[in-house]
Amino acid sequence: MVSVDKEYEFVSAQVRFHIDKIFDSFKLFIQLFSAIVGGSIWLSLQPNMVAKAHTYAAISNALVMLIAALCLVMVVEHNRAWRGNRKAQTRLGGKDETGKDRIPPPGSWRSSSTEIAMGLTVVAAVYLFWRYNPFTI
């Protein structure tokens, strides 16, 4: 049998784990996106690139969209898991003498405002790359 304290300790570790993974997912997007942008700029400046520019534009756009979708799914899923673990923390924390939760449950959208900002940043980056792809300028 697992004690409530041990269960709470495990759930708290899971909360921290998912927070770290949310930021790791966004960091992965930034790193991969930067590599694609830099590589696209470098490649577009190479001689005799005009003939292949259309193909490389399509490939780079598709690649940016794929990594954006993957990273957004990772952020959303880790946020979902974080929310579930926070609800478990609230349940394990119990109630005080007035009947209120000792550990408040996660709020509505405000508790995910950072993740929303990450998602908007990813969408904006994809749009800007699509619009100003170095192969099409």
Phi and psi in degrees as GROMACS dihedral restraints (atoms count N, CA, C in turn):
[ dihedral_restraints ]
;  ai    aj    ak    al  type     phi  dphi    fc
    3     4     5     6     1   -96.0    20    10
    4     5     6     7     1   133.4    20    10
    6     7     8     9     1   -73.6    20    10
    7     8     9    10     1   159.6    20    10
    9    10    11    12     1   -62.5    20    10
   10    11    12    13     1   -36.7    20    10
   12    13    14    15     1   -64.0    20    10
   13    14    15    16     1   -43.1    20    10
   15    16    17    18     1   -66.2    20    10
   16    17    18    19     1   -40.5    20    10
   18    19    20    21     1   -63.8    20    10
   19    20    21    22     1   -42.3    20    10
   21    22    23    24     1   -63.7    20    10
   22    23    24    25     1   -40.8    20    10
   24    25    26    27     1   -61.9    20    10
   25    26    27    28     1   -42.5    20    10
   27    28    29    30     1   -64.6    20    10
   28    29    30    31     1   -46.4    20    10
   30    31    32    33     1   -63.1    20    10
   31    32    33    34     1   -40.5    20    10
   33    34    35    36     1   -63.4    20    10
   34    35    36    37     1   -38.5    20    10
   36    37    38    39     1   -64.5    20    10
   37    38    39    40     1   -37.4    20    10
   39    40    41    42     1   -66.9    20    10
   40    41    42    43     1   -37.6    20    10
   42    43    44    45     1   -60.7    20    10
   43    44    45    46     1   -48.2    20    10
   45    46    47    48     1   -62.7    20    10
   46    47    48    49     1   -40.8    20    10
   48    49    50    51     1   -59.0    20    10
   49    50    51    52     1   -46.8    20    10
   51    52    53    54     1   -70.8    20    10
   52    53    54    55     1   -32.9    20    10
   54    55    56    57     1   -63.1    20    10
   55    56    57    58     1   -45.9    20    10
   57    58    59    60     1   -61.0    20    10
   58    59    60    61     1   -41.8    20    10
   60    61    62    63     1   -68.5    20    10
   61    62    63    64     1   -32.1    20    10
   63    64    65    66     1   -61.3    20    10
   64    65    66    67     1   -48.6    20    10
   66    67    68    69     1   -68.9    20    10
   67    68    69    70     1   -35.0    20    10
   69    70    71    72     1   -63.6    20    10
   70    71    72    73     1   -38.5    20    10
   72    73    74    75     1   -64.7    20    10
   73    74    75    76     1   -43.1    20    10
   75    76    77    78     1   -67.8    20    10
   76    77    78    79     1   -40.2    20    10
   78    79    80    81     1   -62.5    20    10
   79    80    81    82     1   -38.6    20    10
   81    82    83    84     1   -60.6    20    10
   82    83    84    85     1   -44.3    20    10
   84    85    86    87     1   -59.7    20    10
   85    86    87    88     1   -47.4    20    10
   87    88    89    90     1   -59.4    20    10
   88    89    90    91     1   -44.0    20    10
   90    91    92    93     1   -65.5    20    10
   91    92    93    94     1   -47.9    20    10
   93    94    95    96     1   -67.3    20    10
   94    95    96    97     1   -41.3    20    10
   96    97    98    99     1   -62.3    20    10
   97    98    99   100     1   -43.7    20    10
   99   100   101   102     1   -62.1    20    10
  100   101   102   103     1   -40.7    20    10
  102   103   104   105     1   -64.1    20    10
  103   104   105   106     1   -41.2    20    10
  105   106   107   108     1   -67.5    20    10
  106   107   108   109     1   -43.9    20    10
  108   109   110   111     1   -62.5    20    10
  109   110   111   112     1   -48.7    20    10
  111   112   113   114     1   -61.4    20    10
  112   113   114   115     1   -44.9    20    10
  114   115   116   117     1   -64.4    20    10
  115   116   117   118     1   -37.8    20    10
  117   118   119   120     1   -66.5    20    10
  118   119   120   121     1   -42.0    20    10
  120   121   122   123     1   -63.3    20    10
  121   122   123   124     1   -48.3    20    10
  123   124   125   126     1   -60.5    20    10
  124   125   126   127     1   -47.2    20    10
  126   127   128   129     1   -65.7    20    10
  127   128   129   130     1   -36.7    20    10
  129   130   131   132     1   -68.8    20    10
  130   131   132   133     1   -20.6    20    10
  132   133   134   135     1   -87.6    20    10
  133   134   135   136     1    -5.0    20    10
  135   136   137   138     1   -74.8    20    10
  136   137   138   139     1   148.7    20    10
  138   139   140   141     1   -64.3    20    10
  139   140   141   142     1   153.2    20    10
  141   142   143   144     1    61.2    20    10
  142   143   144   145     1    29.9    20    10
  144   145   146   147     1   -87.8    20    10
  145   146   147   148     1   -15.2    20    10
  147   148   149   150     1   -57.9    20    10
  148   149   150   151     1   -41.6    20    10
  150   151   152   153     1   -67.1    20    10
  151   152   153   154     1   -31.7    20    10
  153   154   155   156     1  -101.3    20    10
  154   155   156   157     1    -2.0    20    10
  156   157   158   159     1   -59.4    20    10
  157   158   159   160     1   -40.7    20    10
  159   160   161   162     1   -62.8    20    10
  160   161   162   163     1   -43.1    20    10
  162   163   164   165     1   -64.9    20    10
  163   164   165   166     1   -46.3    20    10
  165   166   167   168     1   -66.5    20    10
  166   167   168   169     1   -32.2    20    10
  168   169   170   171     1   -63.4    20    10
  169   170   171   172     1   -45.3    20    10
  171   172   173   174     1   -64.7    20    10
  172   173   174   175     1   -42.6    20    10
  174   175   176   177     1   -65.5    20    10
  175   176   177   178     1   -45.6    20    10
  177   178   179   180     1   -67.6    20    10
  178   179   180   181     1   -38.0    20    10
  180   181   182   183     1   -62.8    20    10
  181   182   183   184     1   -44.6    20    10
  183   184   185   186     1   -63.4    20    10
  184   185   186   187     1   -41.9    20    10
  186   187   188   189     1   -64.3    20    10
  187   188   189   190     1   -42.7    20    10
  189   190   191   192     1   -62.5    20    10
  190   191   192   193     1   -42.2    20    10
  192   193   194   195     1   -66.1    20    10
  193   194   195   196     1   -38.8    20    10
  195   196   197   198     1   -64.7    20    10
  196   197   198   199     1   -46.9    20    10
  198   199   200   201     1   -68.3    20    10
  199   200   201   202     1   -32.7    20    10
  201   202   203   204     1   -64.6    20    10
  202   203   204   205     1   -45.9    20    10
  204   205   206   207     1   -61.6    20    10
  205   206   207   208     1   -45.3    20    10
  207   208   209   210     1   -60.7    20    10
  208   209   210   211     1   -47.9    20    10
  210   211   212   213     1   -67.7    20    10
  211   212   213   214     1   -36.3    20    10
  213   214   215   216     1   -65.6    20    10
  214   215   216   217     1   -40.5    20    10
  216   217   218   219     1   -62.3    20    10
  217   218   219   220     1   -42.2    20    10
  219   220   221   222     1   -62.5    20    10
  220   221   222   223     1   -43.9    20    10
  222   223   224   225     1   -63.6    20    10
  223   224   225   226     1   -45.8    20    10
  225   226   227   228     1   -62.8    20    10
  226   227   228   229     1   -44.6    20    10
  228   229   230   231     1   -67.4    20    10
  229   230   231   232     1   -40.4    20    10
  231   232   233   234     1   -69.0    20    10
  232   233   234   235     1   -32.4    20    10
  234   235   236   237     1   -67.5    20    10
  235   236   237   238     1   -40.1    20    10
  237   238   239   240     1   -61.7    20    10
  238   239   240   241     1   -44.3    20    10
  240   241   242   243     1   -66.7    20    10
  241   242   243   244     1   -39.7    20    10
  243   244   245   246     1   -59.2    20    10
  244   245   246   247     1   -45.6    20    10
  246   247   248   249     1   -61.0    20    10
  247   248   249   250     1   -42.4    20    10
  249   250   251   252     1   -63.3    20    10
  250   251   252   253     1   -40.8    20    10
  252   253   254   255     1   -70.1    20    10
  253   254   255   256     1   -33.7    20    10
  255   256   257   258     1   -66.1    20    10
  256   257   258   259     1   -36.9    20    10
  258   259   260   261     1   -65.7    20    10
  259   260   261   262     1   -37.8    20    10
  261   262   263   264     1   -65.5    20    10
  262   263   264   265     1   -38.8    20    10
  264   265   266   267     1   -60.1    20    10
  265   266   267   268     1   -43.3    20    10
  267   268   269   270     1   -61.0    20    10
  268   269   270   271     1   -45.0    20    10
  270   271   272   273     1   -63.5    20    10
  271   272   273   274     1   -43.2    20    10
  273   274   275   276     1   -72.1    20    10
  274   275   276   277     1   -26.3    20    10
  276   277   278   279     1   -70.3    20    10
  277   278   279   280     1   -21.2    20    10
  279   280   281   282     1    76.1    20    10
  280   281   282   283     1  -170.8    20    10
  282   283   284   285     1  -115.6    20    10
  283   284   285   286     1   152.4    20    10
  285   286   287   288     1   -86.2    20    10
  286   287   288   289     1  -173.0    20    10
  288   289   290   291     1   -67.0    20    10
  289   290   291   292     1   -19.1    20    10
  291   292   293   294     1   -91.7    20    10
  292   293   294   295     1    -3.9    20    10
  294   295   296   297     1    93.1    20    10
  295   296   297   298     1     2.6    20    10
  297   298   299   300     1   -86.9    20    10
  298   299   300   301     1   153.5    20    10
  300   301   302   303     1   -65.2    20    10
  301   302   303   304     1   134.5    20    10
  303   304   305   306     1   -68.9    20    10
  304   305   306   307     1   -34.1    20    10
  306   307   308   309     1  -115.7    20    10
  307   308   309   310     1   114.9    20    10
  309   310   311   312     1   -65.0    20    10
  310   311   312   313     1   145.5    20    10
  312   313   314   315     1   -69.8    20    10
  313   314   315   316     1   162.9    20    10
  315   316   317   318     1   -63.6    20    10
  316   317   318   319     1   142.5    20    10
  318   319   320   321     1   -75.1    20    10
  319   320   321   322     1  -168.0    20    10
  321   322   323   324     1   -77.4    20    10
  322   323   324   325     1  -128.7    20    10
  324   325   326   327     1   -65.4    20    10
  325   326   327   328     1   -27.0    20    10
  327   328   329   330     1   -63.0    20    10
  328   329   330   331     1   -31.1    20    10
  330   331   332   333     1   -73.0    20    10
  331   332   333   334     1   -12.8    20    10
  333   334   335   336     1  -115.4    20    10
  334   335   336   337     1    21.2    20    10
  336   337   338   339     1   -63.7    20    10
  337   338   339   340     1   -34.5    20    10
  339   340   341   342     1   -65.8    20    10
  340   341   342   343     1   -42.7    20    10
  342   343   344   345     1   -66.1    20    10
  343   344   345   346     1   -36.4    20    10
  345   346   347   348     1   -64.1    20    10
  346   347   348   349     1   -43.8    20    10
  348   349   350   351     1   -62.9    20    10
  349   350   351   352     1   -39.2    20    10
  351   352   353   354     1   -60.9    20    10
  352   353   354   355     1   -45.6    20    10
  354   355   356   357     1   -61.9    20    10
  355   356   357   358     1   -43.6    20    10
  357   358   359   360     1   -64.8    20    10
  358   359   360   361     1   -36.5    20    10
  360   361   362   363     1   -65.0    20    10
  361   362   363   364     1   -42.7    20    10
  363   364   365   366     1   -62.9    20    10
  364   365   366   367     1   -46.1    20    10
  366   367   368   369     1   -62.1    20    10
  367   368   369   370     1   -43.4    20    10
  369   370   371   372     1   -64.0    20    10
  370   371   372   373     1   -40.9    20    10
  372   373   374   375     1   -63.7    20    10
  373   374   375   376     1   -42.4    20    10
  375   376   377   378     1   -63.8    20    10
  376   377   378   379     1   -45.2    20    10
  378   379   380   381     1   -60.4    20    10
  379   380   381   382     1   -47.1    20    10
  381   382   383   384     1   -64.5    20    10
  382   383   384   385     1   -37.6    20    10
  384   385   386   387     1   -66.5    20    10
  385   386   387   388     1   -43.2    20    10
  387   388   389   390     1   -60.9    20    10
  388   389   390   391     1   -43.3    20    10
  390   391   392   393     1   -71.4    20    10
  391   392   393   394     1   -39.8    20    10
  393   394   395   396     1  -117.0    20    10
  394   395   396   397     1    38.1    20    10
  396   397   398   399     1   -57.3    20    10
  397   398   399   400     1   128.3    20    10
  399   400   401   402     1   -57.7    20    10
  400   401   402   403     1   -24.1    20    10
  402   403   404   405     1   -78.6    20    10
  403   404   405   406     1   -15.5    20    10
  405   406   407   408     1  -109.3    20    10
  406   407   408   409     1    -4.2    20    10
